[in-house]
């Protein structure tokens, strides 16, 4: 439940709080949440400006920059990075951690550009690849740039402990999951099938890393969000792109997606629920358009199934407090604390 002024006013009208207590509590809560990422005007401007700046040096880089040459690109990237580090320190000194984290992430996002400039200056990219292709095409030769970005990201995280710094790290891991397949398979015809498997297992490893980070930081800020996001996308994308002629395998796919919905609900991570819901809907579409294409009863059965799920939701709501307490009591202490902490923050 989101606490707002309306709830505090209702509590005051019912005599639970005095007006002075309600106002003091509101001031305290707004002070505590001012630097917690949220959907408000200030934070939207922070992230919009940061993503524009990061995009300028990554996704929206133009071919005109190639005129600077390798050494020119390297020097510009280093100058930008130096300015970014100075601004990060300045914002932290003013106790503005959210914009500081965005600027620090901008510094990490400059790493591939700097490494590309150095490689280009040394003649590594003689075949005509340009930097903007890094964000457009899969190529195993990007791996050195990705490893460098991960190293700089780890150093910046160690130095600043700002959650948004995980974003470029997670994106780089996602890129690496795609670039590893041609690196492992070479340029033969099996690269597409291998890419699916690499995405699946790499995404699973990212989700495992995110869960470990989530447990370690359950009493502090949310450092696992971006790892969950790109890990689940990589895992679910690899899983969903696999083809099978077996209905049992397709049913197993449905079970995995339902499990993802359950995990997402337990950990309060929406990306699990979104991908799991899309996968479950895709399986039902397969049943409707392939397995039961000419069936009269399938729409009726599906309707009753949906109503049955709604009824289960009603039963859960009636007994939620008792059932939640009992189920959480079965969890290990660390996982129980994580579930309680993330549930309280959503």
C-alpha positions in Angstrom: 0.0 0.0 0.0 1.3 3.5 -0.9 1.1 5.9 1.9 -0.1 9.3 0.9 -1.6 12.5 2.4 -5.1 11.2 1.9 -4.5 8.1 4.1 -2.9 10.3 6.7 -5.8 12.7 6.7 -8.2 9.7 7.1 -6.2 8.5 10.0 -6.4 12.0 11.5 -10.2 12.1 11.1 -10.5 8.7 12.9 -8.4 10.0 15.8 -5.4 7.7 15.1 -3.1 10.6 14.6 -3.1 14.3 15.6 -2.6 16.8 12.8 0.8 17.7 14.1 1.8 14.0 14.1 0.4 13.4 10.6 2.3 16.4 9.3 5.5 15.4 11.0 5.2 11.8 9.7 4.6 13.1 6.2 7.7 15.3 6.3 9.8 12.4 7.6 8.5 10.0 5.0 9.0 12.4 2.1 12.5 13.1 3.3 13.3 9.4 3.4 11.8 8.7 -0.1 13.1 11.8 -1.9 16.2 9.9 -3.0 14.4 6.6 -3.7 13.7 6.1 -7.4 10.0 6.7 -8.1 7.6 7.9 -10.7 7.6 11.7 -10.0 8.4 14.7 -12.1 11.9 15.3 -10.6 13.0 11.7 -11.1 11.5 11.5 -14.6 13.7 14.5 -15.5 16.7 12.9 -13.9 16.4 9.7 -15.9 15.3 11.3 -19.1 18.3 13.6 -19.1 20.6 10.8 -18.1 19.3 8.4 -20.8 19.6 11.1 -23.5 23.3 11.7 -22.5 24.0 8.0 -22.3 22.2 7.4 -25.6 24.3 10.2 -27.3 27.5 8.3 -26.6 26.0 4.8 -27.3 22.9 4.1 -29.3 22.7 7.4 -31.2 26.4 7.8 -32.0 26.8 9.1 -35.5 29.3 8.1 -38.2 30.7 11.6 -38.1 32.8 10.7 -35.0 34.9 8.4 -37.1 36.5 11.6 -38.5 38.3 12.1 -35.2 40.2 9.0 -35.6 41.0 6.4 -32.9 43.2 8.7 -30.8 40.7 11.5 -31.0 37.8 9.3 -30.0 39.9 7.9 -27.0 40.8 11.4 -25.8 37.2 12.7 -26.1 35.9 9.7 -24.2 38.5 10.2 -21.5 37.7 13.9 -21.2 34.0 13.1 -20.9 34.7 10.4 -18.3 36.8 12.9 -16.3 34.0 15.4 -16.3 31.5 12.8 -15.4 33.6 11.6 -12.4 33.9 15.2 -11.2 30.2 15.8 -11.6 29.4 12.5 -9.7 31.6 13.6 -6.8 30.0 17.1 -6.8 26.4 15.6 -6.8 27.3 13.2 -4.0 28.7 16.1 -1.9 25.3 17.8 -2.4 23.5 14.6 -1.3 21.9 13.9 -4.6 22.6 10.2 -5.1 20.1 9.6 -7.9 21.6 12.1 -10.4 25.0 11.1 -9.2 24.2 7.4 -10.0 23.0 8.4 -13.5 26.2 10.4 -14.2 28.3 7.6 -12.9 26.5 5.2 -15.2 27.3 7.6 -18.1 31.0 7.2 -17.2 30.7 3.4 -17.4 28.8 3.7 -20.7 31.8 5.5 -22.2 34.1 2.6 -21.6 33.3 0.8 -24.9 33.8 4.0 -26.8 37.2 4.5 -25.2 38.3 0.9 -25.8 37.1 1.2 -29.4 39.1 4.4 -29.9 42.2 2.7 -28.6 41.7 -0.4 -30.7 41.0 1.7 -33.8 44.1 3.8 -33.2 46.2 0.5 -33.0 44.6 -0.7 -36.2 42.5 -3.4 -34.7 39.3 -2.4 -36.7 40.9 -2.4 -40.1 38.0 -4.4 -41.6 35.6 -1.4 -41.5 33.5 -2.0 -38.3 32.5 1.3 -36.7 31.6 2.0 -33.1 27.9 2.5 -33.7 27.7 -1.1 -34.8 28.5 -2.2 -31.3 24.8 -1.5 -30.3 23.4 -2.9 -33.6 25.1 -6.1 -34.6 26.2 -9.2 -32.8 30.0 -9.8 -33.2 32.4 -11.8 -31.1 35.0 -9.1 -31.5 33.0 -6.8 -29.2 33.9 -9.1 -26.2 37.0 -7.1 -25.3 35.0 -3.9 -25.1 32.4 -5.8 -23.0 35.0 -7.2 -20.6 36.4 -3.7 -20.1 33.0 -2.3 -19.4 32.3 -4.9 -16.8 35.7 -4.2 -15.1 35.1 -0.4 -15.0 31.5 -1.0 -13.8 32.7 -3.2 -11.0 35.3 -0.5 -10.0 32.7 2.2 -10.1 30.2 0.1 -8.0 32.9 -0.6 -5.5 33.7 3.1 -5.3 30.2 4.7 -5.3 27.7 2.0 -4.3 25.0 3.6 -6.4 22.2 1.2 -7.7 21.9 2.7 -11.1 25.5 1.8 -11.9 24.2 -1.8 -12.2 22.3 -0.8 -15.4 25.3 -0.6 -17.8 26.7 -3.7 -16.2 23.5 -5.6 -16.8 23.2 -4.3 -20.4 26.8 -5.4 -21.1 26.1 -8.8 -19.7 23.1 -9.1 -22.0 25.2 -8.0 -25.0 27.8 -10.6 -24.0 25.2 -13.3 -23.9 24.5 -12.6 -27.6 28.1 -12.1 -28.7 29.4 -15.3 -27.0 27.6 -17.6 -29.4 29.5 -16.6 -32.6 32.7 -16.6 -30.5 32.1 -20.2 -29.5 30.6 -21.5 -32.7 32.6 -19.6 -35.3 30.8 -18.7 -38.5 29.1 -22.1 -39.1 25.4 -22.7 -39.5 24.8 -23.9 -36.0 25.4 -20.4 -34.5 21.6 -19.6 -34.3 20.8 -22.7 -32.3 23.8 -22.1 -30.0 22.8 -18.5 -29.5 19.4 -19.7 -28.1 21.2 -21.9 -25.6 23.7 -19.3 -24.6 21.0 -16.8 -24.1 19.0 -19.3 -22.0 21.9 -20.3 -19.7 23.5 -16.9 -19.5 20.1 -15.4 -18.6 19.7 -18.0 -15.9 23.1 -17.2 -14.5 22.2 -13.5 -14.5 19.0 -14.2 -12.6 21.0 -16.3 -10.1 23.5 -13.4 -9.7 20.5 -11.0 -9.2 19.0 -13.2 -6.5 22.4 -13.4 -4.7 22.7 -9.6 -4.9 19.1 -9.2 -3.7 19.8 -11.3 -0.7 23.0 -9.5 0.2 21.3 -6.1 -0.2 17.9 -6.9 1.2 18.2 -4.3 4.0 19.6 -1.5 1.8 18.9 -0.2 -1.7 17.7 -2.2 -4.7 20.9 -3.2 -6.6 19.3 -6.3 -8.3 16.6 -4.6 -10.4 18.6 -4.3 -13.7 20.2 -7.7 -13.3 16.7 -9.2 -12.9 15.4 -7.3 -15.9 18.0 -8.3 -18.5 18.6 -11.7 -17.0 14.9 -12.6 -17.3 14.8 -11.1 -20.8 17.8 -13.2 -21.9 16.5 -16.4 -20.3 12.9 -16.0 -21.4 13.9 -14.9 -24.9 16.2 -17.9 -25.3 13.5 -20.2 -23.9 10.7 -18.8 -26.1 12.8 -18.9 -29.3 13.3 -22.7 -29.0 11.1 -24.8 -31.2 9.7 -28.2 -30.4 7.2 -30.6 -32.1 6.4 -32.2 -28.7 3.3 -31.1 -26.9 4.9 -32.3 -23.7 7.7 -29.9 -24.2 5.3 -27.1 -24.9 3.3 -27.9 -21.7 6.7 -27.8 -19.8 7.2 -24.4 -21.3 3.8 -23.3 -19.9 4.8 -24.7 -16.5 8.1 -22.7 -16.5 6.1 -19.5 -17.3 3.7 -20.2 -14.5 6.6 -20.7 -12.2 8.1 -17.4 -13.3 4.8 -15.7 -12.4 4.9 -17.3 -9.0 8.6 -16.3 -8.4 7.8 -12.7 -9.6 4.9 -12.5 -7.2 7.0 -13.9 -4.3 10.0 -11.5 -4.9 7.8 -8.6 -6.1 9.7 -8.5 -9.4 7.3 -7.6 -12.2 9.6 -8.6 -15.1 9.0 -12.3 -14.1 5.3 -11.8 -14.1 5.3 -9.9 -17.4 7.4 -12.5 -19.3 5.6 -15.4 -17.6 2.2 -14.0 -18.6 3.3 -13.5 -22.2 4.6 -17.1 -22.3 1.4 -18.5 -20.8 -0.7 -16.5 -23.3 1.5 -17.8 -26.1 0.9 -21.4 -25.0 -2.9 -20.8 -24.8 -2.7 -19.3 -28.3 -0.9 -22.4 -29.5 -3.8 -24.5 -28.1 -6.4 -22.4 -29.7 -4.9 -22.1 -33.1 -3.3 -25.5 -33.4 -4.3 -28.2 -31.0 -8.0 -27.3 -30.6 -8.5 -25.4 -33.8 -11.8 -27.0 -34.6 -13.0 -27.5 -31.0 -16.3 -26.1 -29.9 -15.7 -26.6 -26.2 -12.2 -25.1 -25.9 -13.4 -21.4 -25.5 -15.9 -22.5 -22.9 -13.3 -24.6 -21.0 -10.9 -21.7 -21.1 -13.6 -19.3 -19.8 -14.4 -21.5 -16.8 -10.7 -21.9 -16.1 -10.3 -18.1 -16.1 -13.2 -17.7 -13.7 -11.8 -20.4 -11.5 -8.5 -18.5 -11.3 -10.4 -15.4 -10.3 -12.2 -17.4 -7.6 -8.9 -18.6 -6.3 -7.9 -15.0 -6.1 -10.9 -14.2 -4.0 -10.2 -17.0 -1.7 -6.6 -15.9 -1.3 -7.6 -12.4 -0.5 -9.9 -13.6 2.3 -7.2 -15.6 3.9 -4.1 -13.8 2.7 -2.7 -12.7 6.0 -2.9 -16.2 7.6 -1.7 -18.0 4.4 1.2 -15.5 3.8 2.4 -15.8 7.4 2.3 -19.6 7.2 4.1 -19.8 3.8 6.7 -17.3 4.8 7.4 -19.3 8.0 8.5 -22.2 5.7 11.1 -20.0 4.0 14.8 -19.7 5.2 15.3 -16.6 7.4 17.3 -14.7 4.7 14.7 -15.3 2.0 11.9 -14.5 4.4 13.5 -11.1 5.2 14.0 -10.5 1.5 10.4 -11.2 0.6 9.2 -9.0 3.5 11.5 -6.1 2.5 10.6 -6.2 -1.2 6.9 -6.6 -0.5 6.9 -3.6 1.8 8.7 -1.4 -0.9 6.2 -2.2 -3.7 
